[in-house]
């Protein structure tokens, strides 16, 4: 769901990361996330 919200905000969830405790972290995690196209229709 967060990938879809980021997509609606114009952000690429796969490229979005932040530096925390010495590591680059991703907001949507490392498991496979996708934009839910049905939610956009």
mmCIF entry with sequence, helices, sheets and N, C-alpha, C, O atoms, coordinates in Angstrom:
data_MODEL
# 
_entry.id   MODEL 
# 
_entity.id                         1 
_entity.type                       polymer 
_entity.pdbx_number_of_molecules   1 
# 
_entity_poly.entity_id                      1 
_entity_poly.type                           'polypeptide(L)' 
_entity_poly.nstd_linkage                   no 
_entity_poly.nstd_monomer                   no 
_entity_poly.pdbx_seq_one_letter_code       
;(UNK)(UNK)(UNK)(UNK)(UNK)(UNK)(UNK)(UNK)(UNK)(UNK)(UNK)(UNK)(UNK)(UNK)(UNK)(UNK)
(UNK)(UNK)(UNK)(UNK)(UNK)(UNK)(UNK)(UNK)(UNK)(UNK)(UNK)(UNK)(UNK)(UNK)(UNK)(UNK)
(UNK)(UNK)(UNK)(UNK)(UNK)(UNK)(UNK)(UNK)(UNK)
;
_entity_poly.pdbx_seq_one_letter_code_can   XXXXXXXXXXXXXXXXXXXXXXXXXXXXXXXXXXXXXXXXX 
_entity_poly.pdbx_strand_id                 A 
# 
loop_
_entity_poly_seq.entity_id 
_entity_poly_seq.num 
_entity_poly_seq.mon_id 
_entity_poly_seq.hetero 
1 1  UNK n 
1 2  UNK n 
1 3  UNK n 
1 4  UNK n 
1 5  UNK n 
1 6  UNK n 
1 7  UNK n 
1 8  UNK n 
1 9  UNK n 
1 10 UNK n 
1 11 UNK n 
1 12 UNK n 
1 13 UNK n 
1 14 UNK n 
1 15 UNK n 
1 16 UNK n 
1 17 UNK n 
1 18 UNK n 
1 19 UNK n 
1 20 UNK n 
1 21 UNK n 
1 22 UNK n 
1 23 UNK n 
1 24 UNK n 
1 25 UNK n 
1 26 UNK n 
1 27 UNK n 
1 28 UNK n 
1 29 UNK n 
1 30 UNK n 
1 31 UNK n 
1 32 UNK n 
1 33 UNK n 
1 34 UNK n 
1 35 UNK n 
1 36 UNK n 
1 37 UNK n 
1 38 UNK n 
1 39 UNK n 
1 40 UNK n 
1 41 UNK n 
# 
_struct_asym.id          A 
_struct_asym.entity_id   1 
# 
loop_
_struct_conf.conf_type_id 
_struct_conf.id 
_struct_conf.pdbx_PDB_helix_id 
_struct_conf.beg_label_comp_id 
_struct_conf.beg_label_asym_id 
_struct_conf.beg_label_seq_id 
_struct_conf.pdbx_beg_PDB_ins_code 
_struct_conf.end_label_comp_id 
_struct_conf.end_label_asym_id 
_struct_conf.end_label_seq_id 
_struct_conf.pdbx_end_PDB_ins_code 
_struct_conf.beg_auth_comp_id 
_struct_conf.beg_auth_asym_id 
_struct_conf.beg_auth_seq_id 
_struct_conf.end_auth_comp_id 
_struct_conf.end_auth_asym_id 
_struct_conf.end_auth_seq_id 
_struct_conf.pdbx_PDB_helix_class 
_struct_conf.details 
_struct_conf.pdbx_PDB_helix_length 
HELX_P HELX_P1 AA1 UNK A 2  ? UNK A 8  ? UNK A 2  UNK A 8  1 ? 7 
HELX_P HELX_P2 AA2 UNK A 37 ? UNK A 40 ? UNK A 37 UNK A 40 1 ? 4 
# 
_struct_conf_type.id          HELX_P 
_struct_conf_type.criteria    ? 
_struct_conf_type.reference   ? 
# 
_struct_sheet.id               AA1 
_struct_sheet.type             ? 
_struct_sheet.number_strands   2 
_struct_sheet.details          ? 
# 
_struct_sheet_order.sheet_id     AA1 
_struct_sheet_order.range_id_1   1 
_struct_sheet_order.range_id_2   2 
_struct_sheet_order.offset       ? 
_struct_sheet_order.sense        anti-parallel 
# 
loop_
_struct_sheet_range.sheet_id 
_struct_sheet_range.id 
_struct_sheet_range.beg_label_comp_id 
_struct_sheet_range.beg_label_asym_id 
_struct_sheet_range.beg_label_seq_id 
_struct_sheet_range.pdbx_beg_PDB_ins_code 
_struct_sheet_range.end_label_comp_id 
_struct_sheet_range.end_label_asym_id 
_struct_sheet_range.end_label_seq_id 
_struct_sheet_range.pdbx_end_PDB_ins_code 
_struct_sheet_range.beg_auth_comp_id 
_struct_sheet_range.beg_auth_asym_id 
_struct_sheet_range.beg_auth_seq_id 
_struct_sheet_range.end_auth_comp_id 
_struct_sheet_range.end_auth_asym_id 
_struct_sheet_range.end_auth_seq_id 
AA1 1 UNK A 17 ? UNK A 20 ? UNK A 17 UNK A 20 
AA1 2 UNK A 23 ? UNK A 26 ? UNK A 23 UNK A 26 
# 
loop_
_atom_site.group_PDB 
_atom_site.id 
_atom_site.type_symbol 
_atom_site.label_atom_id 
_atom_site.label_alt_id 
_atom_site.label_comp_id 
_atom_site.label_asym_id 
_atom_site.label_entity_id 
_atom_site.label_seq_id 
_atom_site.pdbx_PDB_ins_code 
_atom_site.Cartn_x 
_atom_site.Cartn_y 
_atom_site.Cartn_z 
_atom_site.occupancy 
_atom_site.B_iso_or_equiv 
_atom_site.pdbx_formal_charge 
_atom_site.auth_seq_id 
_atom_site.auth_comp_id 
_atom_site.auth_asym_id 
_atom_site.auth_atom_id 
_atom_site.pdbx_PDB_model_num 
ATOM 1   N N  . UNK A 1 1  ? 0.819   -1.193 0.000   1.00 0.00 ? 1  UNK A N  1 
ATOM 2   C CA . UNK A 1 1  ? 0.000   0.000  0.000   1.00 0.00 ? 1  UNK A CA 1 
ATOM 3   C C  . UNK A 1 1  ? 0.863   1.257  0.000   1.00 0.00 ? 1  UNK A C  1 
ATOM 4   O O  . UNK A 1 1  ? 0.523   2.239  -0.660  1.00 0.00 ? 1  UNK A O  1 
ATOM 5   N N  . UNK A 1 2  ? 1.958   1.238  0.722   1.00 0.00 ? 2  UNK A N  1 
ATOM 6   C CA . UNK A 1 2  ? 2.810   2.427  0.764   1.00 0.00 ? 2  UNK A CA 1 
ATOM 7   C C  . UNK A 1 2  ? 3.442   2.705  -0.597  1.00 0.00 ? 2  UNK A C  1 
ATOM 8   O O  . UNK A 1 2  ? 3.698   3.862  -0.930  1.00 0.00 ? 2  UNK A O  1 
ATOM 9   N N  . UNK A 1 3  ? 3.695   1.663  -1.385  1.00 0.00 ? 3  UNK A N  1 
ATOM 10  C CA . UNK A 1 3  ? 4.241   1.869  -2.726  1.00 0.00 ? 3  UNK A CA 1 
ATOM 11  C C  . UNK A 1 3  ? 3.233   2.628  -3.595  1.00 0.00 ? 3  UNK A C  1 
ATOM 12  O O  . UNK A 1 3  ? 3.618   3.483  -4.393  1.00 0.00 ? 3  UNK A O  1 
ATOM 13  N N  . UNK A 1 4  ? 1.958   2.319  -3.439  1.00 0.00 ? 4  UNK A N  1 
ATOM 14  C CA . UNK A 1 4  ? 0.912   3.001  -4.203  1.00 0.00 ? 4  UNK A CA 1 
ATOM 15  C C  . UNK A 1 4  ? 0.804   4.468  -3.788  1.00 0.00 ? 4  UNK A C  1 
ATOM 16  O O  . UNK A 1 4  ? 0.679   5.346  -4.642  1.00 0.00 ? 4  UNK A O  1 
ATOM 17  N N  . UNK A 1 5  ? 0.852   4.731  -2.510  1.00 0.00 ? 5  UNK A N  1 
ATOM 18  C CA . UNK A 1 5  ? 0.772   6.113  -2.023  1.00 0.00 ? 5  UNK A CA 1 
ATOM 19  C C  . UNK A 1 5  ? 1.966   6.923  -2.516  1.00 0.00 ? 5  UNK A C  1 
ATOM 20  O O  . UNK A 1 5  ? 1.803   8.065  -2.944  1.00 0.00 ? 5  UNK A O  1 
ATOM 21  N N  . UNK A 1 6  ? 3.154   6.349  -2.461  1.00 0.00 ? 6  UNK A N  1 
ATOM 22  C CA . UNK A 1 6  ? 4.336   7.045  -2.965  1.00 0.00 ? 6  UNK A CA 1 
ATOM 23  C C  . UNK A 1 6  ? 4.221   7.300  -4.466  1.00 0.00 ? 6  UNK A C  1 
ATOM 24  O O  . UNK A 1 6  ? 4.637   8.353  -4.949  1.00 0.00 ? 6  UNK A O  1 
ATOM 25  N N  . UNK A 1 7  ? 3.658   6.342  -5.206  1.00 0.00 ? 7  UNK A N  1 
ATOM 26  C CA . UNK A 1 7  ? 3.455   6.519  -6.645  1.00 0.00 ? 7  UNK A CA 1 
ATOM 27  C C  . UNK A 1 7  ? 2.517   7.696  -6.919  1.00 0.00 ? 7  UNK A C  1 
ATOM 28  O O  . UNK A 1 7  ? 2.766   8.495  -7.821  1.00 0.00 ? 7  UNK A O  1 
ATOM 29  N N  . UNK A 1 8  ? 1.444   7.799  -6.142  1.00 0.00 ? 8  UNK A N  1 
ATOM 30  C CA . UNK A 1 8  ? 0.499   8.905  -6.308  1.00 0.00 ? 8  UNK A CA 1 
ATOM 31  C C  . UNK A 1 8  ? 1.140   10.254 -6.001  1.00 0.00 ? 8  UNK A C  1 
ATOM 32  O O  . UNK A 1 8  ? 0.728   11.283 -6.537  1.00 0.00 ? 8  UNK A O  1 
ATOM 33  N N  . UNK A 1 9  ? 2.151   10.242 -5.134  1.00 0.00 ? 9  UNK A N  1 
ATOM 34  C CA . UNK A 1 9  ? 2.871   11.474 -4.801  1.00 0.00 ? 9  UNK A CA 1 
ATOM 35  C C  . UNK A 1 9  ? 3.975   11.777 -5.817  1.00 0.00 ? 9  UNK A C  1 
ATOM 36  O O  . UNK A 1 9  ? 4.667   12.789 -5.703  1.00 0.00 ? 9  UNK A O  1 
ATOM 37  N N  . UNK A 1 10 ? 4.136   10.903 -6.803  1.00 0.00 ? 10 UNK A N  1 
ATOM 38  C CA . UNK A 1 10 ? 5.127   11.133 -7.845  1.00 0.00 ? 10 UNK A CA 1 
ATOM 39  C C  . UNK A 1 10 ? 6.520   10.633 -7.487  1.00 0.00 ? 10 UNK A C  1 
ATOM 40  O O  . UNK A 1 10 ? 7.501   11.038 -8.111  1.00 0.00 ? 10 UNK A O  1 
ATOM 41  N N  . UNK A 1 11 ? 6.620   9.749  -6.482  1.00 0.00 ? 11 UNK A N  1 
ATOM 42  C CA . UNK A 1 11 ? 7.916   9.230  -6.059  1.00 0.00 ? 11 UNK A CA 1 
ATOM 43  C C  . UNK A 1 11 ? 8.062   7.766  -6.468  1.00 0.00 ? 11 UNK A C  1 
ATOM 44  O O  . UNK A 1 11 ? 7.097   7.003  -6.429  1.00 0.00 ? 11 UNK A O  1 
ATOM 45  N N  . UNK A 1 12 ? 9.267   7.386  -6.857  1.00 0.00 ? 12 UNK A N  1 
ATOM 46  C CA . UNK A 1 12 ? 9.565   6.004  -7.205  1.00 0.00 ? 12 UNK A CA 1 
ATOM 47  C C  . UNK A 1 12 ? 9.962   5.270  -5.935  1.00 0.00 ? 12 UNK A C  1 
ATOM 48  O O  . UNK A 1 12 ? 11.036  5.526  -5.390  1.00 0.00 ? 12 UNK A O  1 
ATOM 49  N N  . UNK A 1 13 ? 9.122   4.364  -5.452  1.00 0.00 ? 13 UNK A N  1 
ATOM 50  C CA . UNK A 1 13 ? 9.368   3.690  -4.179  1.00 0.00 ? 13 UNK A CA 1 
ATOM 51  C C  . UNK A 1 13 ? 10.611  2.804  -4.218  1.00 0.00 ? 13 UNK A C  1 
ATOM 52  O O  . UNK A 1 13 ? 11.185  2.512  -3.169  1.00 0.00 ? 13 UNK A O  1 
ATOM 53  N N  . UNK A 1 14 ? 11.041  2.367  -5.409  1.00 0.00 ? 14 UNK A N  1 
ATOM 54  C CA . UNK A 1 14 ? 12.229  1.522  -5.512  1.00 0.00 ? 14 UNK A CA 1 
ATOM 55  C C  . UNK A 1 14 ? 13.521  2.329  -5.385  1.00 0.00 ? 14 UNK A C  1 
ATOM 56  O O  . UNK A 1 14 ? 14.560  1.773  -5.028  1.00 0.00 ? 14 UNK A O  1 
ATOM 57  N N  . UNK A 1 15 ? 13.471  3.618  -5.668  1.00 0.00 ? 15 UNK A N  1 
ATOM 58  C CA . UNK A 1 15 ? 14.661  4.453  -5.601  1.00 0.00 ? 15 UNK A CA 1 
ATOM 59  C C  . UNK A 1 15 ? 14.730  5.299  -4.340  1.00 0.00 ? 15 UNK A C  1 
ATOM 60  O O  . UNK A 1 15 ? 15.769  5.890  -4.045  1.00 0.00 ? 15 UNK A O  1 
ATOM 61  N N  . UNK A 1 16 ? 13.628  5.365  -3.591  1.00 0.00 ? 16 UNK A N  1 
ATOM 62  C CA . UNK A 1 16 ? 13.566  6.183  -2.394  1.00 0.00 ? 16 UNK A CA 1 
ATOM 63  C C  . UNK A 1 16 ? 14.251  5.465  -1.226  1.00 0.00 ? 16 UNK A C  1 
ATOM 64  O O  . UNK A 1 16 ? 13.859  4.358  -0.855  1.00 0.00 ? 16 UNK A O  1 
ATOM 65  N N  . UNK A 1 17 ? 15.259  6.094  -0.659  1.00 0.00 ? 17 UNK A N  1 
ATOM 66  C CA . UNK A 1 17 ? 15.948  5.511  0.498   1.00 0.00 ? 17 UNK A CA 1 
ATOM 67  C C  . UNK A 1 17 ? 16.406  6.639  1.419   1.00 0.00 ? 17 UNK A C  1 
ATOM 68  O O  . UNK A 1 17 ? 16.457  7.806  1.029   1.00 0.00 ? 17 UNK A O  1 
ATOM 69  N N  . UNK A 1 18 ? 16.734  6.257  2.643   1.00 0.00 ? 18 UNK A N  1 
ATOM 70  C CA . UNK A 1 18 ? 17.234  7.225  3.606   1.00 0.00 ? 18 UNK A CA 1 
ATOM 71  C C  . UNK A 1 18 ? 18.340  6.569  4.415   1.00 0.00 ? 18 UNK A C  1 
ATOM 72  O O  . UNK A 1 18 ? 18.363  5.349  4.577   1.00 0.00 ? 18 UNK A O  1 
ATOM 73  N N  . UNK A 1 19 ? 19.243  7.373  4.913   1.00 0.00 ? 19 UNK A N  1 
ATOM 74  C CA . UNK A 1 19 ? 20.388  6.891  5.676   1.00 0.00 ? 19 UNK A CA 1 
ATOM 75  C C  . UNK A 1 19 ? 20.013  6.843  7.146   1.00 0.00 ? 19 UNK A C  1 
ATOM 76  O O  . UNK A 1 19 ? 19.604  7.855  7.715   1.00 0.00 ? 19 UNK A O  1 
ATOM 77  N N  . UNK A 1 20 ? 20.151  5.661  7.774   1.00 0.00 ? 20 UNK A N  1 
ATOM 78  C CA . UNK A 1 20 ? 19.789  5.503  9.184   1.00 0.00 ? 20 UNK A CA 1 
ATOM 79  C C  . UNK A 1 20 ? 20.735  4.500  9.833   1.00 0.00 ? 20 UNK A C  1 
ATOM 80  O O  . UNK A 1 20 ? 20.862  3.371  9.359   1.00 0.00 ? 20 UNK A O  1 
ATOM 81  N N  . UNK A 1 21 ? 21.378  4.891  10.882  1.00 0.00 ? 21 UNK A N  1 
ATOM 82  C CA . UNK A 1 21 ? 22.307  4.069  11.652  1.00 0.00 ? 21 UNK A CA 1 
ATOM 83  C C  . UNK A 1 21 ? 23.358  3.400  10.768  1.00 0.00 ? 21 UNK A C  1 
ATOM 84  O O  . UNK A 1 21 ? 23.676  2.222  10.929  1.00 0.00 ? 21 UNK A O  1 
ATOM 85  N N  . UNK A 1 22 ? 23.882  4.180  9.839   1.00 0.00 ? 22 UNK A N  1 
ATOM 86  C CA . UNK A 1 22 ? 24.969  3.707  8.995   1.00 0.00 ? 22 UNK A CA 1 
ATOM 87  C C  . UNK A 1 22 ? 24.553  2.884  7.796   1.00 0.00 ? 22 UNK A C  1 
ATOM 88  O O  . UNK A 1 22 ? 25.411  2.396  7.060   1.00 0.00 ? 22 UNK A O  1 
ATOM 89  N N  . UNK A 1 23 ? 23.260  2.716  7.579   1.00 0.00 ? 23 UNK A N  1 
ATOM 90  C CA . UNK A 1 23 ? 22.778  1.918  6.454   1.00 0.00 ? 23 UNK A CA 1 
ATOM 91  C C  . UNK A 1 23 ? 21.743  2.687  5.656   1.00 0.00 ? 23 UNK A C  1 
ATOM 92  O O  . UNK A 1 23 ? 21.001  3.504  6.202   1.00 0.00 ? 23 UNK A O  1 
ATOM 93  N N  . UNK A 1 24 ? 21.698  2.418  4.356   1.00 0.00 ? 24 UNK A N  1 
ATOM 94  C CA . UNK A 1 24 ? 20.625  2.956  3.527   1.00 0.00 ? 24 UNK A CA 1 
ATOM 95  C C  . UNK A 1 24 ? 19.389  2.086  3.733   1.00 0.00 ? 24 UNK A C  1 
ATOM 96  O O  . UNK A 1 24 ? 19.443  0.871  3.544   1.00 0.00 ? 24 UNK A O  1 
ATOM 97  N N  . UNK A 1 25 ? 18.294  2.698  4.115   1.00 0.00 ? 25 UNK A N  1 
ATOM 98  C CA . UNK A 1 25 ? 17.040  1.993  4.363   1.00 0.00 ? 25 UNK A CA 1 
ATOM 99  C C  . UNK A 1 25 ? 16.026  2.383  3.296   1.00 0.00 ? 25 UNK A C  1 
ATOM 100 O O  . UNK A 1 25 ? 16.040  3.505  2.790   1.00 0.00 ? 25 UNK A O  1 
ATOM 101 N N  . UNK A 1 26 ? 15.150  1.446  2.963   1.00 0.00 ? 26 UNK A N  1 
ATOM 102 C CA . UNK A 1 26 ? 14.060  1.739  2.039   1.00 0.00 ? 26 UNK A CA 1 
ATOM 103 C C  . UNK A 1 26 ? 12.756  1.814  2.806   1.00 0.00 ? 26 UNK A C  1 
ATOM 104 O O  . UNK A 1 26 ? 12.511  1.011  3.706   1.00 0.00 ? 26 UNK A O  1 
ATOM 105 N N  . UNK A 1 27 ? 11.928  2.770  2.455   1.00 0.00 ? 27 UNK A N  1 
ATOM 106 C CA . UNK A 1 27 ? 10.652  2.957  3.133   1.00 0.00 ? 27 UNK A CA 1 
ATOM 107 C C  . UNK A 1 27 ? 9.712   1.774  2.904   1.00 0.00 ? 27 UNK A C  1 
ATOM 108 O O  . UNK A 1 27 ? 8.938   1.420  3.794   1.00 0.00 ? 27 UNK A O  1 
ATOM 109 N N  . UNK A 1 28 ? 9.771   1.171  1.738   1.00 0.00 ? 28 UNK A N  1 
ATOM 110 C CA . UNK A 1 28 ? 8.867   0.067  1.416   1.00 0.00 ? 28 UNK A CA 1 
ATOM 111 C C  . UNK A 1 28 ? 9.483   -1.293 1.699   1.00 0.00 ? 28 UNK A C  1 
ATOM 112 O O  . UNK A 1 28 ? 8.868   -2.308 1.372   1.00 0.00 ? 28 UNK A O  1 
ATOM 113 N N  . UNK A 1 29 ? 10.667  -1.359 2.290   1.00 0.00 ? 29 UNK A N  1 
ATOM 114 C CA . UNK A 1 29 ? 11.288  -2.631 2.620   1.00 0.00 ? 29 UNK A CA 1 
ATOM 115 C C  . UNK A 1 29 ? 12.001  -3.246 1.432   1.00 0.00 ? 29 UNK A C  1 
ATOM 116 O O  . UNK A 1 29 ? 12.036  -2.667 0.346   1.00 0.00 ? 29 UNK A O  1 
ATOM 117 N N  . UNK A 1 30 ? 12.564  -4.411 1.643   1.00 0.00 ? 30 UNK A N  1 
ATOM 118 C CA . UNK A 1 30 ? 13.333  -5.060 0.586   1.00 0.00 ? 30 UNK A CA 1 
ATOM 119 C C  . UNK A 1 30 ? 12.540  -6.152 -0.126  1.00 0.00 ? 30 UNK A C  1 
ATOM 120 O O  . UNK A 1 30 ? 12.942  -6.595 -1.202  1.00 0.00 ? 30 UNK A O  1 
ATOM 121 N N  . UNK A 1 31 ? 11.424  -6.594 0.449   1.00 0.00 ? 31 UNK A N  1 
ATOM 122 C CA . UNK A 1 31 ? 10.612  -7.584 -0.234  1.00 0.00 ? 31 UNK A CA 1 
ATOM 123 C C  . UNK A 1 31 ? 9.922   -6.946 -1.433  1.00 0.00 ? 31 UNK A C  1 
ATOM 124 O O  . UNK A 1 31 ? 9.854   -5.722 -1.546  1.00 0.00 ? 31 UNK A O  1 
ATOM 125 N N  . UNK A 1 32 ? 9.420   -7.774 -2.312  1.00 0.00 ? 32 UNK A N  1 
ATOM 126 C CA . UNK A 1 32 ? 8.807   -7.274 -3.541  1.00 0.00 ? 32 UNK A CA 1 
ATOM 127 C C  . UNK A 1 32 ? 7.565   -6.447 -3.235  1.00 0.00 ? 32 UNK A C  1 
ATOM 128 O O  . UNK A 1 32 ? 6.598   -6.971 -2.682  1.00 0.00 ? 32 UNK A O  1 
ATOM 129 N N  . UNK A 1 33 ? 7.577   -5.189 -3.577  1.00 0.00 ? 33 UNK A N  1 
ATOM 130 C CA . UNK A 1 33 ? 6.416   -4.306 -3.433  1.00 0.00 ? 33 UNK A CA 1 
ATOM 131 C C  . UNK A 1 33 ? 6.037   -3.801 -4.809  1.00 0.00 ? 33 UNK A C  1 
ATOM 132 O O  . UNK A 1 33 ? 6.892   -3.648 -5.682  1.00 0.00 ? 33 UNK A O  1 
ATOM 133 N N  . UNK A 1 34 ? 4.767   -3.545 -4.998  1.00 0.00 ? 34 UNK A N  1 
ATOM 134 C CA . UNK A 1 34 ? 4.318   -3.053 -6.300  1.00 0.00 ? 34 UNK A CA 1 
ATOM 135 C C  . UNK A 1 34 ? 3.191   -2.041 -6.102  1.00 0.00 ? 34 UNK A C  1 
ATOM 136 O O  . UNK A 1 34 ? 2.542   -1.989 -5.058  1.00 0.00 ? 34 UNK A O  1 
ATOM 137 N N  . UNK A 1 35 ? 2.991   -1.255 -7.128  1.00 0.00 ? 35 UNK A N  1 
ATOM 138 C CA . UNK A 1 35 ? 1.894   -0.295 -7.134  1.00 0.00 ? 35 UNK A CA 1 
ATOM 139 C C  . UNK A 1 35 ? 0.617   -1.046 -7.437  1.00 0.00 ? 35 UNK A C  1 
ATOM 140 O O  . UNK A 1 35 ? 0.574   -1.841 -8.375  1.00 0.00 ? 35 UNK A O  1 
ATOM 141 N N  . UNK A 1 36 ? -0.419  -0.808 -6.662  1.00 0.00 ? 36 UNK A N  1 
ATOM 142 C CA . UNK A 1 36 ? -1.704  -1.485 -6.870  1.00 0.00 ? 36 UNK A CA 1 
ATOM 143 C C  . UNK A 1 36 ? -2.491  -0.676 -7.900  1.00 0.00 ? 36 UNK A C  1 
ATOM 144 O O  . UNK A 1 36 ? -3.065  0.368  -7.587  1.00 0.00 ? 36 UNK A O  1 
ATOM 145 N N  . UNK A 1 37 ? -2.504  -1.179 -9.129  1.00 0.00 ? 37 UNK A N  1 
ATOM 146 C CA . UNK A 1 37 ? -3.150  -0.448 -10.228 1.00 0.00 ? 37 UNK A CA 1 
ATOM 147 C C  . UNK A 1 37 ? -4.652  -0.324 -10.039 1.00 0.00 ? 37 UNK A C  1 
ATOM 148 O O  . UNK A 1 37 ? -5.244  0.670  -10.459 1.00 0.00 ? 37 UNK A O  1 
ATOM 149 N N  . UNK A 1 38 ? -5.279  -1.314 -9.416  1.00 0.00 ? 38 UNK A N  1 
ATOM 150 C CA . UNK A 1 38 ? -6.741  -1.255 -9.202  1.00 0.00 ? 38 UNK A CA 1 
ATOM 151 C C  . UNK A 1 38 ? -7.137  -0.108 -8.288  1.00 0.00 ? 38 UNK A C  1 
ATOM 152 O O  . UNK A 1 38 ? -8.238  0.429  -8.409  1.00 0.00 ? 38 UNK A O  1 
ATOM 153 N N  . UNK A 1 39 ? -6.253  0.273  -7.378  1.00 0.00 ? 39 UNK A N  1 
ATOM 154 C CA . UNK A 1 39 ? -6.543  1.380  -6.469  1.00 0.00 ? 39 UNK A CA 1 
ATOM 155 C C  . UNK A 1 39 ? -6.494  2.719  -7.196  1.00 0.00 ? 39 UNK A C  1 
ATOM 156 O O  . UNK A 1 39 ? -7.075  3.700  -6.732  1.00 0.00 ? 39 UNK A O  1 
ATOM 157 N N  . UNK A 1 40 ? -5.812  2.763  -8.316  1.00 0.00 ? 40 UNK A N  1 
ATOM 158 C CA . UNK A 1 40 ? -5.667  4.011  -9.068  1.00 0.00 ? 40 UNK A CA 1 
ATOM 159 C C  . UNK A 1 40 ? -6.803  4.239  -10.044 1.00 0.00 ? 40 UNK A C  1 
ATOM 160 O O  . UNK A 1 40 ? -6.991  5.355  -10.529 1.00 0.00 ? 40 UNK A O  1 
ATOM 161 N N  . UNK A 1 41 ? -7.563  3.193  -10.338 1.00 0.00 ? 41 UNK A N  1 
ATOM 162 C CA . UNK A 1 41 ? -8.651  3.301  -11.334 1.00 0.00 ? 41 UNK A CA 1 
ATOM 163 C C  . UNK A 1 41 ? -9.889  3.938  -10.753 1.00 0.00 ? 41 UNK A C  1 
ATOM 164 O O  . UNK A 1 41 ? -10.887 4.100  -11.455 1.00 0.00 ? 41 UNK A O  1 
# 
